[in-house]
Amino acid sequence: MPLVPSKDPQLVLLRHGETEWSVSGQHTGRTDIALTPAGEEQARTAGRAVAGIEFSAVYTSPLERARRTAALAGHPDAVVDPDLAEWDYGPVDGRTSADVGALLGHEFQIFDDGVRVLPPDPEHGEGRPGELLDDVAARARRFVERADATLQDGGNVLAVAHGHLLRVLATAWLGVDPRYGARLELGTAAICQLGYGHDLRTIEGWNLPPHV
């Protein structure tokens, strides 16, 4: 069902729609992969779900799957913000957690292990070492502070980005350890609402499916 606008300003998060790699479970960092037809329909549906909210600012990751989601959700002029790019997975990019675990010899948990558990590989992440979780968290905190300036002026903000980045962004909003993001599942085209309660930053809605 459509989201009902809050009386107080909110930071609304929208994960991009389905891709072939989100279906297969492959980590998709800086690899620029397109939405599937189902993902495009998810984006349109998510747009209808948030259509009743007036946004003072709309931002998107520079990656195509997020920019396309923003456009299909009704925001083709969303401001591209590099801080919203997905975690650079480096040698983990394109691999599933099972793939990485098989190479390591134990279960792979990205929020605990990070992505530098594997050596740089030109066939994955173009040979980059990948980002540390602290690097991703620093980007998320920068974005949160920029968004909060708009919220403090009474405007709503929409951020269209990626699964892991948005989970880390939620921890930045709450001011908790970024590893807590491991506990925050987030489906494709899912919507989240971050706001304020009793003078605290709060999560008001999480992992809401794009249904109307």
C-alpha positions in Angstrom: 0.0 0.0 0.0 1.2 3.6 -0.5 3.2 5.1 2.3 1.4 7.7 4.3 3.4 10.9 4.7 4.7 11.5 8.2 4.0 14.7 10.0 7.7 14.9 10.7 10.5 14.9 8.0 11.9 11.5 7.0 14.9 10.1 5.2 13.4 7.5 2.9 15.7 4.8 1.5 15.0 2.8 -1.7 17.1 -0.1 -2.8 17.4 -0.6 -6.5 15.3 -3.2 -8.3 16.2 -6.7 -9.1 19.2 -7.5 -11.3 20.5 -10.9 -12.5 23.2 -10.9 -9.8 20.8 -10.0 -7.0 18.8 -13.1 -8.1 22.0 -15.3 -8.2 23.4 -13.9 -4.9 26.5 -12.5 -6.5 28.0 -9.5 -4.8 27.5 -6.5 -7.0 29.7 -3.6 -6.1 31.0 -1.3 -8.7 30.0 -3.7 -11.6 27.5 -1.7 -13.5 24.7 -4.2 -14.1 21.2 -3.4 -15.5 17.9 -4.1 -13.9 15.9 -7.1 -15.1 12.4 -6.5 -16.5 11.1 -7.6 -13.1 13.4 -5.1 -11.4 12.1 -2.3 -13.6 8.5 -3.1 -12.6 9.6 -3.2 -9.0 11.0 0.3 -9.4 7.8 1.6 -10.9 5.8 0.0 -8.1 8.1 1.5 -5.4 7.6 4.9 -7.1 3.9 4.6 -6.7 4.3 3.6 -3.1 6.2 6.8 -2.3 4.3 9.1 -4.6 2.3 10.7 -1.8 5.5 12.0 -0.1 6.8 15.3 -1.2 10.6 15.2 -1.3 12.7 18.4 -0.9 15.8 16.4 -2.2 16.3 13.2 -4.1 19.7 11.5 -4.4 20.9 8.5 -6.2 24.0 6.3 -6.4 26.0 6.9 -9.6 25.6 3.3 -10.6 23.1 2.5 -13.5 20.9 0.1 -11.5 20.2 2.8 -8.9 19.9 5.7 -11.4 17.4 3.6 -13.5 15.4 2.8 -10.3 15.2 6.4 -9.4 14.0 7.4 -12.9 11.4 4.7 -13.0 10.3 5.6 -9.5 9.5 9.1 -10.8 12.7 10.9 -10.1 14.7 11.1 -13.3 16.5 14.3 -12.1 17.8 12.7 -8.9 21.1 14.2 -7.8 24.0 11.7 -8.3 25.9 11.4 -5.1 29.1 9.3 -5.2 28.8 8.6 -1.4 25.8 6.4 -2.2 27.7 4.0 -4.4 27.7 0.4 -3.3 30.5 -1.0 -1.2 33.5 -1.6 -3.5 33.8 -5.4 -3.0 37.1 -5.7 -4.9 38.0 -9.4 -5.1 34.6 -10.4 -3.8 32.8 -8.6 -6.6 30.8 -11.1 -8.7 31.2 -13.9 -6.2 28.6 -15.4 -3.9 29.1 -15.8 -0.2 29.3 -19.5 -0.8 32.1 -19.0 -3.4 34.1 -16.9 -1.0 33.5 -19.3 1.9 34.8 -22.2 -0.3 38.0 -20.3 -1.0 38.5 -19.3 2.7 37.5 -22.7 4.1 34.9 -21.2 6.5 31.6 -19.4 6.3 32.0 -15.9 4.9 30.4 -13.0 6.8 31.1 -9.8 4.9 30.4 -7.5 7.9 32.9 -9.4 10.0 35.4 -10.6 7.4 35.4 -7.6 5.0 36.4 -8.0 1.4 40.2 -8.0 1.7 40.2 -11.6 2.8 41.0 -12.4 -0.8 43.9 -11.0 -2.8 43.2 -8.5 -5.6 42.0 -10.3 -8.7 41.8 -8.7 -12.1 38.8 -10.8 -12.9 36.9 -9.5 -9.9 36.6 -5.8 -9.1 39.1 -5.0 -11.8 41.9 -5.9 -9.4 41.0 -3.3 -6.8 41.5 -4.4 -3.1 38.0 -3.2 -2.2 36.9 -0.9 0.6 37.1 -1.5 4.3 33.8 -1.4 6.2 35.0 1.7 7.9 35.4 3.4 4.5 31.8 2.6 3.6 30.6 3.8 7.0 32.5 7.1 6.5 30.7 7.7 3.2 27.4 6.9 4.8 28.0 9.3 7.7 28.8 12.1 5.2 25.6 11.5 3.4 23.5 11.3 6.6 24.8 14.7 7.7 24.0 16.3 4.4 20.5 14.8 4.4 20.0 15.8 8.0 20.5 19.4 7.1 17.4 19.2 4.8 15.4 17.3 7.3 16.2 19.9 10.0 14.7 22.5 7.6 11.5 20.4 7.5 12.0 18.6 4.1 11.9 14.9 3.3 14.8 13.3 1.6 14.9 10.2 -0.7 18.0 8.2 -1.3 18.1 5.5 -4.0 21.1 3.1 -3.6 22.2 -0.4 -2.8 21.7 -3.2 -0.2 24.9 -3.1 1.8 25.4 0.7 1.5 21.9 1.4 2.8 22.3 -1.1 5.6 25.5 0.7 6.7 23.7 4.1 6.2 21.0 3.0 8.7 23.7 2.3 11.3 25.2 5.7 10.6 21.8 7.2 11.1 21.5 5.5 14.5 25.1 6.1 15.5 25.8 2.4 16.1 28.6 0.0 15.0 28.4 -0.5 11.2 28.7 -4.2 11.7 25.1 -4.0 13.0 24.1 -3.7 9.3 24.5 -7.5 9.1 21.2 -7.8 11.1 19.3 -5.5 8.7 18.0 -7.5 5.7 17.0 -5.5 2.7 15.2 -6.8 -0.4 15.4 -5.4 -3.9 13.3 -2.2 -4.3 12.5 -2.3 -0.6 11.7 1.0 1.1 12.8 2.1 4.5 11.8 5.2 6.6 14.3 6.9 9.0 13.0 9.6 11.2 13.0 11.1 14.7 11.2 10.0 17.9 11.7 11.6 21.4 14.6 13.6 20.0 16.4 10.5 18.8 17.1 9.2 15.3 14.9 6.2 14.8 13.9 3.5 12.2 10.2 4.0 11.5 9.9 1.4 8.7 12.4 -1.2 7.4 12.5 -3.5 4.4 9.0 -2.6 3.3 8.2 -4.4 0.0 7.3 -2.3 -3.0 3.6 -3.1 -3.1 0.7 -0.7 -3.7 
